[in-house]
């Protein structure tokens, strides 16, 4: 197995027990170049069995900081990176990236953007509504002019799939505008 697949799996294995004690899970691990350093991004989310309340809707900054310190220590002990690296720990955010097809079903009916590895009809990037996920097969209704069209692809055929968050509560004029004035 290529090192780029081994390292994210090892990071997940190292940090998961610590995260479980906090009611969190690894949403995804991303490796990228950052100048002359390796960039390691760890995305955390609430575990499925962690109750969501108005006070506890997602991962906190303090939880990210604790996970970062713990993972930093583990990475140094395991010596996974021989060169300097930068570690970033955060929640997946509103425009969350999907790292595996099993993460998608909870978002059926919501807007996504998929970037394919090989162009279809001259383009790689498609935006639309997620309609189904069966195994590794993803289907969406692509927003297009003059009309929407269905598109299906294997998750493995993508460079990236992410959620497009709709800001329903924000007026067209922007976040501080009051329509009644």
ChimeraX attribute file (.defattr): number of C-alpha atoms within 10 A of each C-alpha:
attribute: neighborCount
match mode: 1-to-1
recipient: residues
	/A:1	5
	/A:2	6
	/A:3	8
	/A:4	11
	/A:5	11
	/A:6	11
	/A:7	17
	/A:8	18
	/A:9	13
	/A:10	13
	/A:11	20
	/A:12	18
	/A:13	12
	/A:14	16
	/A:15	20
	/A:16	16
	/A:17	13
	/A:18	16
	/A:19	22
	/A:20	14
	/A:21	9
	/A:22	15
	/A:23	16
	/A:24	22
	/A:25	21
	/A:26	20
	/A:27	21
	/A:28	21
	/A:29	18
	/A:30	14
	/A:31	16
	/A:32	13
	/A:33	11
	/A:34	11
	/A:35	7
	/A:36	9
	/A:37	13
	/A:38	17
	/A:39	17
	/A:40	20
	/A:41	17
	/A:42	25
	/A:43	21
	/A:44	24
	/A:45	22
	/A:46	22
	/A:47	18
	/A:48	10
	/A:49	8
	/A:50	15
	/A:51	10
	/A:52	12
	/A:53	8
	/A:54	6
	/A:55	6
	/A:56	11
	/A:57	12
	/A:58	18
	/A:59	20
	/A:60	15
	/A:61	12
	/A:62	9
	/A:63	17
	/A:64	20
	/A:65	14
	/A:66	16
	/A:67	22
	/A:68	18
	/A:69	13
	/A:70	15
	/A:71	21
	/A:72	16
	/A:73	12
	/A:74	15
	/A:75	16
	/A:76	11
	/A:77	9
	/A:78	12
	/A:79	10
	/A:80	13
	/A:81	12
	/A:82	8
	/A:83	9
	/A:84	9
	/A:85	15
	/A:86	14
	/A:87	15
	/A:88	15
	/A:89	20
	/A:90	19
	/A:91	20
	/A:92	20
	/A:93	14
	/A:94	12
	/A:95	14
	/A:96	17
	/A:97	21
	/A:98	19
	/A:99	17
	/A:100	13
	/A:101	17
	/A:102	13
	/A:103	12
	/A:104	22
	/A:105	14
	/A:106	9
	/A:107	15
	/A:108	15
	/A:109	14
	/A:110	16
	/A:111	20
	/A:112	25
	/A:113	20
	/A:114	25
	/A:115	17
	/A:116	20
	/A:117	14
	/A:118	13
	/A:119	10
	/A:120	11
	/A:121	6
	/A:122	7
	/A:123	11
	/A:124	14
	/A:125	17
	/A:126	19
	/A:127	19
	/A:128	23
	/A:129	22
	/A:130	25
	/A:131	19
	/A:132	17
	/A:133	22
	/A:134	12
	/A:135	10
	/A:136	14
	/A:137	14
	/A:138	20
	/A:139	19
	/A:140	26
	/A:141	20
	/A:142	22
	/A:143	15
	/A:144	11
	/A:145	7
	/A:146	6
	/A:147	7
	/A:148	13
	/A:149	12
	/A:150	13
	/A:151	15
	/A:152	15
	/A:153	15
	/A:154	15
	/A:155	22
	/A:156	14
	/A:157	14
	/A:158	15
	/A:159	14
	/A:160	16
	/A:161	23
	/A:162	19
	/A:163	23
	/A:164	17
	/A:165	13
	/A:166	11
	/A:167	9
	/A:168	7
	/A:169	8
	/A:170	11
	/A:171	12
	/A:172	9
	/A:173	9
	/A:174	9
	/A:175	10
	/A:176	8
	/A:177	11
	/A:178	9
	/A:179	8
	/A:180	4
	/A:181	4
